[in-house]
Amino acid sequence: MTPHEGSSHRLKIGLLTRDPDAWCSTQLRRAIRQRGLEPVTFGFADVVARVGADPKVTAWRREGGIDLIAEVPAIIVRPIGRGSLDETIFRLDILHRLERQGVKIFNPPSAIEKAVDKYYALTILEEKGIPVPRTIVAENAHRALDAFHELGDDVVVKPVFGSRGIGITRVSDPEIAQRIFRSLDFLHHVLYLQEFVRHGRKDIRALVIGDRVVAAMNRVARGWKTNVSQGAKPVPLKPDPELERLVVRAAKAIDCEIAGVDVMEGPNGRLINEINSQPGFRGLQSVTQIDIAGQIVDHAITRIRAR
């Protein structure tokens, strides 16, 4: 009998989420229960960590504390949320600690660290021979303006850390570019510039679980932003074998077991734009009959049993 098993308790699956009532979290809890398991829902604010004392990591809920290492063999991580540098480092430290103690984390904390940092992720993809958009990153407004011209005077400016299209802007006027770059420089932000790829107002989101694509869609927008959260319309897509191989390679390159891979189809072919290690799937679920939450939970169960 392992520390995670007991004769009088159901197997527990942790769900680490900011909002237990969010749509994706609700779907995951439902899928866990349907498989005869017990969801343990908590947020980082509920976690207490100890060194030199037991239990090492506890999650506090209404019914009391639960020893995550002894009682929860796997944890599915939803978006860890915004936080200070202290909070962000501590949250990842907790995930690393749990993983070292034998808890399966989906995705592994090292994969989350790679995916959340757009520059870091793109460098890894490029080094693995995976096509990505031309991107230039600097800390100096003057160097950023040089990069703006190098990228064809039409760029997308992004936060290095961010999701759902928030904080992203397209700039094609040198005067506006200069004002934006100087403002970001003054506020000590890194200047992350990416060439604007003419993608016909649509892109592809493919959901990779393990070694396969379980579902995919086109995201069709009225403007250049193709995030469903920004109003793009999800349209079902059956991926061709080449696309499947590309997105699975991309997910594996940064060690993601569950990944939302964003692909742009530009004049020079397909490019991996971003990889999301904690992807939302409401839009994708609306255009597929596959139970995405169920697939995620089944993957977690398979990995627990394989161990």
C-alpha positions as CSV (number, residue, x, y, z in Angstrom):
1,M,0.0,0.0,0.0
2,T,1.4,3.4,-1.0
3,P,1.2,6.6,1.2
4,H,-1.6,7.8,-1.2
5,E,-3.8,4.7,-0.7
6,G,-6.1,3.7,2.1
7,S,-8.7,1.0,2.6
8,S,-11.5,3.4,3.6
9,H,-10.8,6.3,1.2
10,R,-11.2,6.9,-2.5
11,L,-8.2,7.8,-4.6
12,K,-7.8,11.6,-4.5
13,I,-6.9,13.9,-7.4
14,G,-5.8,17.4,-6.5
15,L,-7.1,20.4,-8.5
16,L,-5.0,23.5,-7.9
17,T,-7.1,26.5,-9.0
18,R,-7.8,30.1,-8.2
19,D,-11.5,29.7,-8.8
20,P,-13.1,26.2,-8.1
21,D,-16.3,27.4,-9.7
22,A,-14.6,28.4,-13.0
23,W,-15.9,26.5,-16.0
24,C,-12.8,24.4,-16.6
25,S,-12.4,23.6,-12.9
26,T,-16.0,22.5,-12.7
27,Q,-15.6,20.2,-15.6
28,L,-12.5,18.7,-14.1
29,R,-14.2,18.1,-10.8
30,R,-17.1,16.4,-12.6
31,A,-14.7,14.2,-14.6
32,I,-12.8,13.2,-11.4
33,R,-16.0,12.2,-9.6
34,Q,-17.4,10.3,-12.6
35,R,-14.4,8.0,-12.4
36,G,-15.1,7.2,-8.7
37,L,-12.3,9.5,-7.4
38,E,-12.4,12.4,-5.0
39,P,-11.4,15.8,-6.2
40,V,-9.4,17.9,-3.7
41,T,-9.8,21.5,-4.7
42,F,-7.5,24.2,-3.3
43,G,-5.6,27.3,-4.2
44,F,-2.1,28.5,-3.4
45,A,-3.5,30.7,-0.7
46,D,-4.6,27.6,1.1
47,V,-1.2,26.0,1.1
48,V,1.1,25.9,4.2
49,A,4.7,24.6,3.7
50,R,7.0,23.3,6.4
51,V,10.7,22.5,6.5
52,G,12.0,20.4,9.4
53,A,8.5,19.5,10.5
54,D,5.5,17.5,9.3
55,P,3.3,17.5,7.3
56,K,5.6,19.0,4.7
57,V,2.9,20.6,2.5
58,T,-0.7,21.0,3.7
59,A,-3.7,22.4,1.9
60,W,-6.4,23.9,4.2
61,R,-10.0,23.6,3.3
62,R,-13.3,24.0,5.2
63,E,-13.1,20.5,6.5
64,G,-9.5,21.0,7.7
65,G,-6.0,20.4,6.4
66,I,-5.0,17.7,4.0
67,D,-1.4,16.3,3.7
68,L,-0.8,16.7,0.0
69,I,2.2,14.4,-0.1
70,A,0.7,11.6,1.9
71,E,-2.9,11.7,0.5
72,V,-2.9,13.2,-3.0
73,P,-0.9,11.3,-5.6
74,A,-1.6,13.7,-8.5
75,I,-2.4,17.4,-8.9
76,I,-3.8,19.1,-12.0
77,V,-2.7,22.7,-12.1
78,R,-5.0,25.4,-13.5
79,P,-3.5,28.9,-14.1
80,I,-1.4,29.9,-11.1
81,G,-2.5,33.5,-11.5
82,R,-0.8,36.9,-11.1
83,G,1.4,37.6,-8.1
84,S,4.5,39.3,-6.8
85,L,7.9,37.9,-7.6
86,D,7.9,36.3,-4.1
87,E,4.5,34.7,-4.7
88,T,5.4,33.4,-8.1
89,I,8.7,31.9,-6.9
90,F,7.1,30.3,-3.9
91,R,4.3,28.8,-5.9
92,L,6.7,27.1,-8.2
93,D,8.9,26.0,-5.3
94,I,5.8,24.3,-3.8
95,L,5.2,22.4,-7.1
96,H,8.8,21.4,-7.3
97,R,8.8,20.2,-3.6
98,L,5.6,18.1,-4.2
99,E,7.1,16.6,-7.4
100,R,10.3,15.6,-5.6
101,Q,8.2,13.9,-2.9
102,G,6.5,11.8,-5.5
103,V,3.3,13.7,-6.3
104,K,2.6,13.8,-10.1
105,I,2.0,17.4,-11.2
106,F,0.3,18.2,-14.5
107,N,2.1,20.0,-15.9
108,P,5.4,19.4,-14.3
109,P,6.7,22.6,-12.7
110,S,9.7,22.8,-15.0
111,A,7.3,22.8,-18.0
112,I,5.2,25.5,-16.4
113,E,8.3,27.6,-15.9
114,K,9.3,27.2,-19.6
115,A,5.9,27.8,-21.1
116,V,5.0,30.9,-19.0
117,D,8.1,32.7,-20.2
118,K,7.5,33.5,-23.9
119,Y,11.1,34.2,-24.7
120,Y,12.4,31.1,-22.9
121,A,9.8,28.9,-24.6
122,L,10.6,30.2,-28.1
123,T,14.3,29.8,-27.6
124,I,13.8,26.1,-26.7
125,L,11.5,25.6,-29.7
126,E,14.0,27.2,-32.1
127,E,16.9,25.1,-30.7
128,K,14.7,22.0,-31.4
129,G,14.3,23.0,-35.0
130,I,10.6,24.0,-34.6
131,P,9.5,27.0,-36.7
132,V,8.6,30.1,-34.7
133,P,8.0,33.8,-35.6
134,R,10.9,36.2,-35.7
135,T,11.1,37.7,-32.3
136,I,13.5,40.3,-30.8
137,V,13.7,41.1,-27.0
138,A,15.5,44.0,-25.4
139,E,15.5,46.2,-22.4
140,N,16.4,49.5,-24.1
141,A,13.9,51.6,-26.0
142,H,16.5,52.6,-28.7
143,R,17.4,49.0,-29.4
144,A,13.7,48.1,-29.5
145,L,13.1,50.8,-32.2
146,D,16.0,49.3,-34.2
147,A,14.2,45.9,-33.8
148,F,10.9,47.5,-34.9
149,H,12.5,48.4,-38.2
150,E,14.4,45.1,-38.5
151,L,11.0,43.3,-38.2
152,G,9.5,45.3,-41.1
153,D,7.9,48.2,-39.2
154,D,4.9,46.0,-38.2
155,V,5.2,44.2,-34.9
156,V,3.2,42.8,-32.0
157,V,4.4,44.0,-28.6
158,K,3.7,41.4,-25.9
159,P,4.4,41.1,-22.2
160,V,6.9,38.3,-21.6
161,F,4.5,36.8,-19.1
162,G,0.8,36.9,-20.0
163,S,-2.0,35.1,-21.5
164,R,-5.5,35.4,-23.2
165,G,-4.2,38.2,-25.4
166,I,-4.2,40.7,-22.6
167,G,-1.6,43.5,-22.8
168,I,-0.7,42.7,-26.5
169,T,-0.7,45.5,-29.1
170,R,0.1,45.8,-32.7
171,V,2.3,48.7,-33.8
172,S,3.1,49.8,-37.3
173,D,3.8,53.5,-36.8
174,P,7.3,54.5,-35.8
175,E,6.2,57.5,-33.7
176,I,3.8,55.4,-31.7
177,A,6.3,52.6,-31.5
178,Q,8.9,55.0,-30.0
179,R,6.4,56.3,-27.4
180,I,5.4,52.8,-26.4
181,F,9.0,51.6,-26.1
182,R,10.1,54.6,-24.0
183,S,7.1,54.1,-21.7
184,L,7.8,50.4,-21.2
185,D,11.5,51.1,-20.8
186,F,10.8,53.8,-18.1
187,L,8.7,51.3,-16.2
188,H,11.5,48.7,-16.4
189,H,9.5,46.3,-18.6
190,V,11.3,44.0,-21.0
191,L,10.5,44.9,-24.6
192,Y,9.3,41.8,-26.4
193,L,8.7,42.4,-30.1
194,Q,7.4,39.8,-32.6
195,E,7.0,40.2,-36.3
196,F,3.3,40.6,-37.4
197,V,2.5,37.4,-39.3
198,R,-0.3,37.9,-41.8
199,H,-2.5,34.9,-40.7
200,G,-5.8,35.8,-42.3
201,R,-7.4,36.6,-39.0
202,K,-7.3,33.1,-37.8
203,D,-5.0,30.6,-36.1
204,I,-5.0,27.1,-34.8
205,R,-5.3,25.9,-31.2
206,A,-4.4,22.2,-30.7
207,L,-4.7,20.4,-27.4
208,V,-2.0,17.9,-26.8
209,I,-2.3,15.3,-24.1
210,G,0.6,12.9,-23.8
211,D,1.6,11.8,-27.3
212,R,-1.5,12.8,-29.2
213,V,-3.7,15.7,-30.3
214,V,-7.1,15.1,-28.7
215,A,-8.9,18.1,-30.3
216,A,-8.2,21.1,-32.4
217,M,-9.9,24.2,-33.7
218,N,-9.5,27.2,-35.9
219,R,-10.0,30.5,-34.0
220,V,-11.5,32.9,-36.4
221,A,-11.5,36.6,-35.4
222,R,-12.8,39.9,-36.8
223,G,-9.5,41.5,-36.1
224,W,-5.9,40.3,-35.7
225,K,-6.2,39.0,-32.2
226,T,-7.4,35.4,-32.3
227,N,-8.0,34.5,-28.6
228,V,-11.4,33.1,-27.9
229,S,-11.4,35.3,-24.8
230,Q,-11.0,38.3,-27.1
231,G,-14.1,37.3,-29.1
232,A,-12.7,34.9,-31.8
233,K,-15.1,32.2,-32.9
234,P,-14.0,28.6,-32.4
235,V,-14.4,26.4,-35.6
236,P,-13.8,22.6,-35.5
237,L,-10.7,21.4,-37.2
238,K,-9.5,17.9,-38.0
239,P,-5.7,18.2,-37.9
240,D,-3.6,16.7,-40.7
241,P,-0.7,14.4,-39.8
242,E,1.9,17.1,-40.4
243,L,0.1,19.4,-38.0
244,E,-0.2,16.7,-35.4
245,R,3.5,15.9,-35.5
246,L,4.4,19.6,-35.3
247,V,2.3,20.4,-32.2
248,V,3.2,17.2,-30.4
249,R,6.9,18.0,-31.0
250,A,6.4,21.5,-29.7
251,A,4.7,20.3,-26.5
252,K,7.4,17.7,-25.9
253,A,10.2,20.2,-26.5
254,I,9.2,22.0,-23.2
255,D,8.1,18.8,-21.4
256,C,4.4,19.6,-21.3
257,E,2.1,16.6,-20.9
258,I,-1.0,18.7,-21.4
259,A,-0.6,21.7,-23.7
260,G,-2.6,24.1,-25.7
261,V,-0.4,24.8,-28.7
262,D,-1.1,27.9,-30.8
263,V,-0.1,27.7,-34.5
264,M,-0.2,30.5,-37.1
265,E,-0.3,29.8,-40.8
266,G,1.6,32.6,-42.5
267,P,2.9,33.2,-46.0
268,N,6.0,31.0,-45.2
269,G,4.2,28.1,-43.6
270,R,3.1,27.1,-40.1
271,L,4.7,28.7,-37.0
272,I,4.4,27.8,-33.3
273,N,3.3,31.0,-31.7
274,E,2.9,30.0,-28.1
275,I,2.5,27.0,-25.8
276,N,0.1,27.1,-22.9
277,S,0.9,24.8,-20.0
278,Q,-2.4,25.4,-18.2
279,P,-4.8,25.8,-21.2
280,G,-8.4,26.7,-20.9
281,F,-10.6,24.5,-23.0
282,R,-14.1,25.9,-23.0
283,G,-13.9,27.2,-26.5
284,L,-12.4,24.0,-27.8
285,Q,-15.0,21.9,-25.9
286,S,-17.8,23.7,-27.8
287,V,-16.7,22.3,-31.1
288,T,-15.8,18.7,-30.2
289,Q,-17.7,15.7,-28.8
290,I,-14.6,14.5,-27.0
291,D,-14.8,15.0,-23.2
292,I,-11.6,17.1,-22.8
293,A,-11.8,17.2,-19.0
294,G,-12.2,13.4,-19.0
295,Q,-9.2,13.0,-21.2
296,I,-7.1,15.1,-18.9
297,V,-8.2,13.1,-15.8
298,D,-7.7,9.8,-17.6
299,H,-4.1,10.9,-18.5
300,A,-3.4,11.7,-14.8
301,I,-4.8,8.3,-13.7
302,T,-2.7,6.5,-16.3
303,R,0.5,8.2,-15.1
304,I,-0.3,7.4,-11.5
305,R,-0.7,3.7,-12.3
306,A,2.4,3.7,-14.5
307,R,4.4,4.9,-11.5
